[in-house]
Amino acid sequence: MTGATAAPASLLDRIVGDGLGWLDEARPYFRLPPNVTTDADPDLTLKPLVELAELTHLIKTSHPLPGLRSVADGLFAFAWSETRDGKLFTELIRGEPHATYPVEIYGVFAQAGLRDRAVDELLATTTRLRGWRVAREDHTRTLSVLNAERRIGLPPHADFGAVLELTNLGLLPEPWTLDRKAAYGLTHDVFHLTDWGRARGRLSRPFAHYLRLWLPAWLENWLDEQLWDLAGELLAVTACLPAAPYDPVAWQRLAEAQVPDGSVPAAGAAPPAGDRAGAFAACYHATLVTVFAGTLARIALDEKVSAPDEAVTATAGRHTHEDEVAP
């Protein structure tokens, strides 16, 4: 690694390593309660676990450092064990056959080769139901479902490109109209399109140009507001761009927001010490986003070392229209 990239790489490795350490210690708070399939709130139980699985799988398969891959691997295995090796999904699907979230969660594990025959058989039936194809108002969420269908090997219930055109990314909105909710939607449009950074070539030239132009302004705005959660997502999107630019100021500001224990608060200052459950709720998502963004940025740095920037830039736009939108 050259001197020009060694310092950023060291900072990113520290951020990711510290964040993974905190997440590893927070395992008890990711555990699913006994009533997870009945009256528990999925946003407070399943959502944290699937986010842990989604992002640690990327880190365990892609981070350059074996030590960090190993920690992420342990966290991903823990998440799978919490599903009782997939048995949980049978109960979730039977209880809510039209719900999308069991499919989205199962897709994370199916992509890693972790499957359950009973779940596969159920999904082959439920996703063929007419009710499954009812249009959803949240087009970004539909992209998530379509990506899950691809991961599992199910026929897509809608055309990915047509849905993408209706999202904040697809419409390329005036950048000054992007409020906080729309910004979160746009980052997830990118994540679903690129399969969470694994297929960055799917980001078309117009999308990449728009994002490259406006990401710095959006980042500065939400860093000033100390919305670390959204800033981390925007840095992850930045790392998905062709010849991914590295913003040393933004990364340093996010690093300064990271608490010495490795956690990153969603917004503002760290929560008061002593309330571990409260600290988990306030920090787990931003910490996951930070280690995810740091991993994508670290991969991009390594690519710049192994290939000249000119070569990367020259190939950035050489994709067919089908490549640009296919899930």
C-alpha positions as CSV (number, residue, x, y, z in Angstrom):
1,M,0.0,0.0,0.0
2,T,1.3,3.4,-0.9
3,G,1.9,6.2,1.5
4,A,-1.1,8.1,0.0
5,T,-3.5,5.4,1.0
6,A,-1.9,4.0,4.2
7,A,-3.2,6.7,6.5
8,P,-6.8,6.5,5.3
9,A,-6.7,2.7,5.4
10,S,-5.4,2.7,9.0
11,L,-8.2,5.1,10.0
12,L,-10.8,2.9,8.3
13,D,-9.5,-0.3,9.9
14,R,-9.6,1.3,13.3
15,I,-13.1,2.5,12.9
16,V,-14.3,-0.9,11.6
17,G,-12.4,-2.9,14.2
18,D,-13.7,-0.8,17.1
19,G,-17.2,-0.9,15.8
20,L,-17.2,-4.7,15.3
21,G,-15.8,-5.1,18.8
22,W,-18.7,-3.2,20.3
23,L,-21.2,-5.1,18.2
24,D,-19.7,-8.4,19.3
25,E,-20.1,-7.4,23.0
26,A,-23.7,-6.3,22.3
27,R,-24.8,-9.8,21.2
28,P,-27.2,-10.2,24.1
29,Y,-29.2,-7.3,22.8
30,F,-29.6,-8.8,19.3
31,R,-31.1,-12.0,20.7
32,L,-34.7,-12.7,19.7
33,P,-37.3,-12.9,22.4
34,P,-39.6,-15.9,22.9
35,N,-42.6,-14.1,21.5
36,V,-40.8,-13.0,18.3
37,T,-43.4,-14.8,16.1
38,T,-46.5,-13.7,18.0
39,D,-46.8,-10.2,19.5
40,A,-43.2,-8.8,19.5
41,D,-42.5,-5.7,17.4
42,P,-40.4,-6.8,14.4
43,D,-38.8,-3.3,14.2
44,L,-37.4,-3.9,17.7
45,T,-36.5,-7.6,17.4
46,L,-36.0,-8.8,13.8
47,K,-34.9,-5.6,12.3
48,P,-31.7,-5.3,14.4
49,L,-30.9,-8.9,13.7
50,V,-31.3,-8.8,10.0
51,E,-29.2,-5.6,9.8
52,L,-26.5,-7.3,11.7
53,A,-26.6,-10.3,9.3
54,E,-26.8,-8.2,6.2
55,L,-23.8,-6.0,7.0
56,T,-21.6,-8.5,8.7
57,H,-21.9,-10.9,5.8
58,L,-20.5,-8.2,3.5
59,I,-17.6,-7.6,5.9
60,K,-16.9,-11.3,6.5
61,T,-16.6,-12.0,2.8
62,S,-14.9,-8.8,1.6
63,H,-12.8,-6.9,4.2
64,P,-9.1,-7.1,3.4
65,L,-8.1,-7.9,7.0
66,P,-8.5,-11.5,8.1
67,G,-9.0,-10.6,11.8
68,L,-11.9,-8.3,11.0
69,R,-13.4,-10.9,8.7
70,S,-13.3,-13.4,11.5
71,V,-15.2,-11.2,13.9
72,A,-17.8,-10.5,11.3
73,D,-18.1,-14.2,10.5
74,G,-18.8,-14.9,14.2
75,L,-21.5,-12.3,14.3
76,F,-23.1,-13.6,11.1
77,A,-23.1,-17.1,12.4
78,F,-24.7,-15.9,15.6
79,A,-27.5,-14.2,13.6
80,W,-28.2,-17.4,11.8
81,S,-28.3,-19.4,15.0
82,E,-30.9,-16.9,16.4
83,T,-33.2,-18.0,13.5
84,R,-32.8,-21.6,14.8
85,D,-30.9,-22.4,11.6
86,G,-33.8,-21.2,9.5
87,K,-36.7,-22.8,11.4
88,L,-38.0,-19.4,12.5
89,F,-38.9,-18.5,8.9
90,T,-41.4,-21.3,8.6
91,E,-43.4,-19.8,11.6
92,L,-43.1,-16.3,10.3
93,I,-44.3,-17.2,6.8
94,R,-47.2,-19.3,8.0
95,G,-48.3,-16.6,10.3
96,E,-48.1,-13.8,7.7
97,P,-48.0,-15.4,4.2
98,H,-48.3,-12.0,2.4
99,A,-45.6,-10.3,4.6
100,T,-42.4,-9.3,2.8
101,Y,-40.1,-9.0,5.8
102,P,-39.6,-12.8,6.3
103,V,-38.5,-13.1,2.6
104,E,-36.2,-10.1,2.9
105,I,-34.5,-11.6,6.0
106,Y,-34.3,-15.1,4.6
107,G,-32.7,-13.7,1.5
108,V,-29.7,-12.5,3.5
109,F,-29.0,-16.0,4.6
110,A,-29.9,-17.8,1.4
111,Q,-27.3,-15.7,-0.4
112,A,-24.7,-17.1,2.0
113,G,-25.9,-20.7,1.2
114,L,-27.8,-21.1,4.5
115,R,-31.2,-22.5,3.6
116,D,-34.1,-24.6,5.0
117,R,-36.0,-26.9,2.7
118,A,-39.4,-26.2,4.4
119,V,-38.9,-22.5,4.0
120,D,-38.0,-22.9,0.3
121,E,-41.1,-24.9,-0.3
122,L,-43.3,-22.4,1.5
123,L,-41.9,-19.5,-0.4
124,A,-42.4,-21.2,-3.7
125,T,-46.1,-21.2,-2.9
126,T,-46.7,-17.9,-1.1
127,T,-44.7,-15.7,-3.6
128,R,-47.0,-17.1,-6.4
129,L,-50.1,-15.8,-4.7
130,R,-51.9,-12.9,-6.3
131,G,-51.8,-11.1,-2.9
132,W,-48.0,-11.1,-3.1
133,R,-48.1,-9.0,-6.3
134,V,-50.2,-6.2,-4.9
135,A,-48.4,-2.9,-5.6
136,R,-46.6,-1.4,-2.7
137,E,-46.4,2.4,-2.2
138,D,-42.8,2.2,-0.9
139,H,-40.8,1.6,-4.1
140,T,-37.5,1.4,-2.2
141,R,-39.0,-1.4,-0.1
142,T,-40.1,-3.1,-3.3
143,L,-36.5,-3.0,-4.5
144,S,-35.5,-4.7,-1.3
145,V,-38.1,-7.5,-1.9
146,L,-36.9,-7.9,-5.5
147,N,-33.3,-8.2,-4.4
148,A,-34.4,-10.8,-1.8
149,E,-36.2,-12.8,-4.5
150,R,-33.1,-12.8,-6.6
151,R,-31.0,-14.0,-3.8
152,I,-33.3,-16.9,-3.0
153,G,-33.8,-17.8,-6.7
154,L,-37.5,-16.9,-6.8
155,P,-39.1,-15.4,-9.9
156,P,-39.3,-11.6,-9.5
157,H,-42.8,-10.3,-8.8
158,A,-42.1,-7.0,-10.6
159,D,-39.6,-5.5,-13.0
160,F,-36.6,-4.1,-11.0
161,G,-35.9,-1.3,-13.6
162,A,-39.5,-0.1,-13.7
163,V,-39.6,0.1,-9.9
164,L,-36.2,1.8,-9.7
165,E,-37.5,4.6,-12.0
166,L,-40.1,5.6,-9.4
167,T,-37.6,5.9,-6.5
168,N,-35.6,8.9,-5.3
169,L,-32.6,7.6,-7.1
170,G,-34.4,6.8,-10.3
171,L,-36.1,10.2,-10.5
172,L,-32.9,12.2,-9.9
173,P,-34.7,14.8,-7.8
174,E,-33.6,18.4,-7.5
175,P,-30.8,18.0,-4.8
176,W,-32.1,20.8,-2.6
177,T,-35.4,19.0,-2.2
178,L,-33.9,16.0,-0.5
179,D,-35.1,15.9,3.1
180,R,-34.0,13.5,5.7
181,K,-36.5,10.8,4.8
182,A,-35.9,11.0,1.1
183,A,-32.1,10.9,1.7
184,Y,-32.5,7.6,3.6
185,G,-34.6,6.3,0.8
186,L,-32.0,7.3,-1.8
187,T,-29.2,5.5,0.0
188,H,-31.2,2.3,0.2
189,D,-32.0,2.6,-3.5
190,V,-28.3,2.4,-4.1
191,F,-27.8,-0.4,-1.7
192,H,-30.6,-2.6,-3.3
193,L,-29.4,-1.8,-6.8
194,T,-25.8,-2.7,-6.1
195,D,-26.6,-5.6,-3.7
196,W,-25.1,-3.7,-0.8
197,G,-22.0,-2.7,-2.7
198,R,-21.2,-6.1,-4.1
199,A,-22.2,-5.1,-7.7
200,R,-21.2,-1.5,-8.0
201,G,-21.2,-1.7,-11.8
202,R,-25.0,-1.7,-11.8
203,L,-24.9,2.0,-10.9
204,S,-25.4,3.7,-14.2
205,R,-23.4,6.6,-15.5
206,P,-26.2,9.2,-15.0
207,F,-26.8,7.9,-11.4
208,A,-23.1,8.0,-10.6
209,H,-22.7,11.5,-12.1
210,Y,-25.6,12.8,-10.0
211,L,-24.4,11.3,-6.8
212,R,-20.8,12.3,-7.3
213,L,-21.9,15.9,-7.8
214,W,-24.2,16.2,-4.8
215,L,-23.0,13.8,-2.2
216,P,-20.4,16.2,-0.8
217,A,-23.0,18.9,-0.1
218,W,-25.4,16.4,1.5
219,L,-22.6,15.0,3.6
220,E,-21.6,18.4,4.8
221,N,-25.2,19.2,5.7
222,W,-25.9,16.1,7.8
223,L,-22.4,16.1,9.4
224,D,-23.1,19.6,10.6
225,E,-26.4,18.3,12.0
226,Q,-24.5,15.5,13.7
227,L,-26.7,12.9,12.1
228,W,-24.0,10.2,12.1
229,D,-26.4,7.5,11.0
230,L,-27.2,9.2,7.7
231,A,-23.7,10.5,7.2
232,G,-22.5,6.9,7.4
233,E,-25.0,5.8,4.8
234,L,-23.9,8.6,2.5
235,L,-20.3,7.6,2.9
236,A,-21.2,4.0,2.0
237,V,-22.9,5.3,-1.2
238,T,-19.8,7.3,-2.0
239,A,-17.8,4.1,-1.8
240,C,-20.1,2.6,-4.4
241,L,-19.2,5.2,-7.0
242,P,-16.8,4.4,-9.9
243,A,-13.2,5.2,-8.7
244,A,-14.8,5.9,-5.3
245,P,-13.7,9.3,-4.0
246,Y,-12.4,9.3,-0.4
247,D,-13.4,12.3,1.7
248,P,-10.8,12.6,4.5
249,V,-12.7,15.4,6.3
250,A,-16.0,13.5,6.4
251,W,-14.3,10.3,7.6
252,Q,-12.4,12.2,10.3
253,R,-15.6,13.8,11.6
254,L,-17.3,10.4,11.7
255,A,-14.3,8.9,13.5
256,E,-14.5,11.7,16.1
257,A,-18.2,10.8,16.7
258,Q,-17.3,7.2,17.4
259,V,-17.2,6.6,21.2
260,P,-14.1,5.1,22.7
261,D,-16.0,1.8,23.2
262,G,-16.5,1.6,19.5
263,S,-20.1,2.6,19.2
264,V,-21.5,5.4,17.1
265,P,-24.6,7.3,18.2
266,A,-27.3,7.7,15.6
267,A,-27.3,11.5,16.2
268,G,-25.5,14.0,18.5
269,A,-23.4,13.0,21.4
270,A,-23.1,9.5,23.0
271,P,-25.9,8.4,25.3
272,P,-25.1,8.6,29.1
273,A,-23.0,5.8,30.5
274,G,-24.7,3.0,32.5
275,D,-27.8,2.3,30.5
276,R,-26.5,-0.5,28.2
277,A,-29.9,-1.3,26.7
278,G,-30.5,2.4,26.0
279,A,-27.1,2.7,24.5
280,F,-27.7,-0.3,22.3
281,A,-31.0,1.2,20.9
282,A,-29.3,4.5,20.3
283,C,-26.2,3.2,18.7
284,Y,-26.5,-0.2,17.1
285,H,-27.7,1.0,13.6
286,A,-25.2,3.8,13.2
287,T,-22.4,1.5,14.4
288,L,-23.4,-1.1,11.8
289,V,-23.7,1.5,9.1
290,T,-20.3,2.9,10.0
291,V,-18.5,-0.5,9.9
292,F,-20.3,-1.2,6.6
293,A,-19.3,2.1,5.0
294,G,-15.7,1.7,6.4
295,T,-15.4,-1.7,4.7
296,L,-16.7,-0.5,1.3
297,A,-14.3,2.5,1.5
298,R,-11.4,0.2,2.5
299,I,-12.2,-2.1,-0.5
300,A,-12.2,0.9,-2.8
301,L,-8.8,2.1,-1.5
302,D,-7.3,-1.3,-2.2
303,E,-8.7,-1.2,-5.7
304,K,-7.0,2.2,-6.3
305,V,-3.7,0.7,-5.3
306,S,-4.0,-2.3,-7.6
307,A,-5.3,-0.3,-10.6
308,P,-4.6,3.2,-11.9
309,D,-7.5,5.7,-11.4
310,E,-7.6,6.3,-15.1
311,A,-8.3,2.6,-15.8
312,V,-11.1,2.5,-13.2
313,T,-12.7,5.7,-14.5
314,A,-12.5,4.6,-18.1
315,T,-14.5,1.5,-17.4
316,A,-17.0,3.2,-15.1
317,G,-19.6,3.8,-17.7
318,R,-19.2,0.8,-20.0
319,H,-22.5,-1.0,-19.1
320,T,-25.5,-1.8,-21.1
321,H,-28.9,-0.4,-20.1
322,E,-29.8,-3.8,-18.9
323,D,-26.8,-3.9,-16.6
324,E,-27.7,-0.6,-15.1
325,V,-31.0,-1.7,-13.7
326,A,-30.9,-5.5,-13.3
327,P,-31.1,-6.6,-9.7
